[in-house]
Amino acid sequence: MEKITFDTIYTTGDVVFENDGYRHFHYPEMLIRYDSNFLEFKQMPTIESFQTAESYLRAYHLKHNQNHVKFYFPANEKPGEQLLTHFNEHGYGIGYLELYAIEPNHFPRKAKHSDIDVQLVVEGNLNDYLTLSHEQDLEFGAAFAKQKIELNKRQFKDPRIKQIIAYYQGVPAGAVDVILTENTAEIDSLGVRESMRRKGIGSSLQQFVMDTFSDKTIILVADGEDTPREMYKKQNYQYFGFKYEILKVYSDSEG
């Protein structure tokens, strides 16, 4: 397995500014998507350099009518106490991501479930995929879900991205996106309808990825505090590091 780092992970968005300390990503097609509009530090900032970057990003986002700021920190480094205190005092949510990878032949194979049918998304089932994704995206608000439909349509036309849908007894039940490079296939946005969980649908989607892209290393990023990370460990994914992130969403009264 080749060396896997967070730099391998795909970002929907473009670098609009870069200096020695950070990269600024921006995605005007979907301004409310936090994971596409953020600032990523190349090295752990001091409290002073963080505050300078914080003011810069807040001002930039205000010009674009964006009500959030999000920051990522260098892989495998935890912000110091002074930074953490600042984050807590100023209303940031603090979390961390974990990076995993697996060779397809190491994924624990199970017998195919006769009630589950997994397919690549094509013109004929695109509407099923869009409807299912919209249903799941409503968790983040109606405006987000509406804009995400257009993003999904753009990604459907992107040769680097494959969308996959699973049906349970003929009903759309789960989906996943796969982002391809020469050597890797990145699992992204894996989701299963709440009413259809614990039926093997998530595992079936992953097995389809393993079988379809068997010549690539499969990679994914998991929320470090979420339950699925334990599932990935049981499925033989290898851990490749962590990355801290912080997010603040401003209320209207904060300007």
C-alpha positions in Angstrom: 0.0 0.0 0.0 1.3 3.4 -1.0 1.7 6.2 1.6 -1.7 7.6 2.3 -2.1 11.2 3.7 -4.8 13.8 3.9 -3.4 15.4 0.8 -4.8 12.4 -1.1 -8.3 13.4 -0.1 -10.4 15.2 -2.8 -11.7 18.7 -2.1 -14.7 20.1 -3.9 -13.5 23.7 -4.2 -10.5 25.7 -5.5 -7.6 27.4 -3.8 -8.3 31.1 -4.2 -5.4 32.3 -1.9 -2.2 30.7 -0.6 0.7 31.8 1.5 3.4 30.1 3.6 0.9 29.6 6.4 -2.3 28.4 4.8 -4.5 27.6 1.8 -7.9 29.2 1.3 -10.5 27.0 -0.5 -13.6 28.6 -2.0 -16.5 27.1 -4.0 -18.9 29.8 -5.3 -21.3 27.2 -6.8 -22.2 26.2 -3.2 -21.3 28.8 -0.6 -23.1 27.2 2.2 -21.1 23.9 1.9 -18.7 24.2 4.8 -16.4 21.4 3.5 -15.8 23.4 0.3 -15.3 26.8 1.9 -12.6 26.9 4.5 -9.0 27.7 5.4 -6.4 25.0 5.8 -3.3 25.7 7.9 0.0 24.2 6.5 1.6 24.5 10.0 0.1 24.9 13.4 -0.5 28.7 13.9 0.3 30.8 16.9 -2.7 32.5 18.6 -1.7 35.7 16.8 -1.4 34.2 13.3 -4.7 32.3 13.9 -6.5 35.5 14.8 -5.1 37.2 11.7 -6.3 34.3 9.5 -9.6 34.3 11.3 -10.2 38.0 10.6 -9.2 37.4 6.9 -11.6 34.5 6.4 -14.5 36.2 8.2 -14.2 39.3 6.1 -13.9 37.3 2.9 -17.0 35.3 3.8 -19.0 38.4 4.7 -18.3 39.8 1.2 -19.8 36.6 -0.2 -22.8 36.5 2.2 -21.4 33.4 4.0 -22.2 33.0 7.7 -19.6 30.6 8.7 -15.8 30.1 9.1 -14.1 26.8 9.1 -10.5 25.8 9.7 -8.4 22.7 9.3 -5.1 22.1 11.1 -2.0 20.1 10.1 -2.4 16.4 10.1 -1.4 14.5 13.3 -1.1 17.7 15.4 -3.4 18.8 18.2 -3.9 22.6 18.7 -2.2 23.8 21.9 -4.1 24.9 25.0 -4.0 28.6 24.1 -5.7 27.9 20.8 -8.2 25.5 22.3 -9.1 28.1 24.9 -9.7 30.7 22.2 -11.9 28.3 20.2 -14.0 27.5 23.2 -14.3 31.1 24.3 -15.4 32.2 20.8 -18.1 29.6 20.2 -16.2 27.2 17.8 -17.2 23.6 17.5 -14.1 21.4 17.7 -13.8 18.0 16.1 -11.3 15.8 14.3 -11.2 13.5 11.3 -9.5 10.2 10.9 -8.0 8.8 7.7 -8.4 5.1 6.8 -7.4 2.9 3.9 -7.7 -0.7 2.8 -6.7 -3.0 0.0 -9.9 -4.4 -1.6 -8.9 -8.1 -1.0 -8.7 -7.4 2.8 -12.3 -6.3 3.1 -14.3 -9.1 4.9 -16.5 -10.6 2.2 -20.0 -11.8 3.0 -22.6 -13.8 1.0 -24.5 -11.6 -1.4 -27.9 -10.6 0.1 -30.7 -11.4 -2.3 -32.8 -8.4 -1.2 -30.0 -5.9 -2.0 -29.1 -4.7 -5.5 -26.2 -2.3 -5.9 -25.8 -0.4 -9.1 -23.7 2.4 -10.7 -25.7 5.5 -11.2 -26.5 6.1 -14.9 -29.2 8.1 -16.6 -31.9 5.5 -15.9 -31.5 5.6 -12.1 -30.1 9.1 -11.6 -33.4 10.4 -10.3 -33.6 7.7 -7.6 -30.1 8.7 -6.5 -30.9 12.5 -6.5 -34.1 11.9 -4.5 -32.4 9.7 -2.0 -29.5 12.1 -1.5 -31.9 15.1 -1.2 -33.8 13.2 1.5 -30.6 12.7 3.5 -29.3 16.2 2.9 -32.4 17.8 4.4 -30.8 17.1 7.7 -28.6 20.1 6.9 -31.5 22.4 5.9 -33.7 22.9 2.9 -31.4 25.4 1.2 -28.4 23.1 1.5 -30.3 20.1 0.2 -31.6 22.1 -2.8 -28.1 23.3 -3.8 -26.7 19.8 -3.2 -28.9 18.5 -6.0 -27.1 20.7 -8.5 -23.7 19.6 -7.1 -24.7 16.0 -7.5 -25.7 16.7 -11.1 -22.4 18.3 -11.8 -20.5 15.4 -10.2 -22.6 12.9 -12.3 -20.9 14.4 -15.3 -17.4 14.3 -13.8 -15.4 11.3 -15.0 -13.4 11.3 -11.7 -16.5 10.6 -9.7 -18.7 7.5 -9.7 -22.1 7.5 -7.9 -23.5 4.3 -6.6 -27.0 3.4 -5.3 -28.3 0.4 -3.4 -31.9 -0.9 -3.6 -33.5 -3.0 -0.8 -36.3 -5.0 -2.2 -36.5 -2.6 -5.1 -36.6 0.6 -2.9 -33.7 3.1 -3.0 -32.0 2.5 0.4 -28.4 3.8 0.3 -25.8 5.5 -1.8 -22.1 6.3 -1.9 -19.8 8.4 -4.1 -16.4 7.2 -5.2 -13.7 9.7 -6.2 -11.0 8.1 -8.5 -7.3 8.9 -8.9 -4.7 6.7 -10.7 -4.1 4.7 -7.6 -7.0 5.3 -5.1 -10.7 5.2 -4.9 -12.1 7.5 -2.1 -15.4 6.5 -0.5 -17.4 9.7 0.2 -20.9 10.5 1.4 -21.8 6.9 2.4 -25.4 6.9 3.7 -28.3 4.6 4.3 -31.9 5.5 4.9 -32.5 5.4 8.6 -35.4 3.0 8.3 -33.3 0.5 6.3 -30.2 0.4 8.5 -28.7 -2.8 10.0 -29.7 -4.8 6.9 -26.2 -5.0 5.4 -26.7 -2.2 2.9 -23.7 -0.2 4.0 -21.5 -3.2 3.7 -22.9 -4.1 0.4 -22.2 -0.7 -1.0 -18.6 -1.0 0.2 -18.2 -4.5 -1.2 -19.4 -3.2 -4.6 -16.7 -0.5 -4.4 -14.1 -3.2 -3.5 -15.1 -5.4 -6.4 -15.5 -2.5 -9.0 -12.2 -0.8 -8.1 -10.1 -3.9 -7.1 -6.9 -2.5 -8.6 -7.0 0.6 -6.3 -6.4 1.4 -2.7 -9.7 2.3 -1.1 -9.5 5.4 1.2 -12.0 7.3 3.4 -12.2 10.0 6.0 -14.3 9.3 9.1 -15.6 11.6 11.9 -13.3 10.8 14.8 -16.1 10.9 17.3 -18.7 9.1 15.2 -19.9 5.5 15.4 -18.9 4.3 11.8 -15.2 4.6 12.6 -15.6 1.5 14.8 -17.2 -0.3 11.9 -14.3 0.6 9.6 -11.8 -0.8 12.1 -13.8 -4.1 12.2 -13.7 -4.2 8.4 -9.9 -4.2 8.4 -9.3 -0.6 7.3 -5.9 0.7 8.4 -5.6 4.0 10.4 -3.4 6.6 8.8 -3.8 9.6 11.0 -6.0 12.4 12.3 -6.7 16.1 11.5 -8.4 18.7 13.8 -11.1 21.0 12.5 -13.1 23.8 13.9 -16.3 25.5 12.7 -18.3 28.5 13.8 -21.7 29.5 12.3 -22.6 33.1 13.0 -26.1 34.1 14.0 -27.8 37.1 12.3 -27.2 39.2 15.4 -23.4 38.6 15.2 -23.3 40.3 11.7 
